[in-house]
Amino acid sequence: MPKKIDGKTALDWLKMGNKYGELGNKQKAIECYEKAVKIKTQFSEVWGVMGIIYRELGNHMKAVECFEKAVKIDHKLGIAWFGMGLSYGKLGNQQKEVECFEKAVQIKPQYSETWCNIEAWCNIGVFNLYNNRSN
């Protein structure tokens, strides 16, 4: 496994990918993230942000793959569980969607990005209401 690609470390590629993402060039961002994980395969943050980009592009299957890799590396990466839940919802798998949201809010009940938890709790509530589940 290389320590650098084109003179850049995994962290360099992550930062470059984030910049491309901010500029709206999502495909270039993904290219950078892919180089980062070639250098450091166990880089959960990169898998997580790559999942976000794929989700934003509407490729929810690929997003789920990335989020699954992220949480396999760091089971407590709440934002990856949340993103995976959103993608499962778009894929029509409400059971998996809610399971992911429940994991996200269990990990960080007062998650710093409160919009994640608010949306997760709302989706859990709607699912429970329509499926007559009580927690």
Summary of the structure (lengths in Angstrom):
residues: 135
radius of gyration: 15.8
end to end distance: 46.1
largest distance: 55.9
contacts: 433
relative contact order: 0.09
helix: 73%
strand: 1%
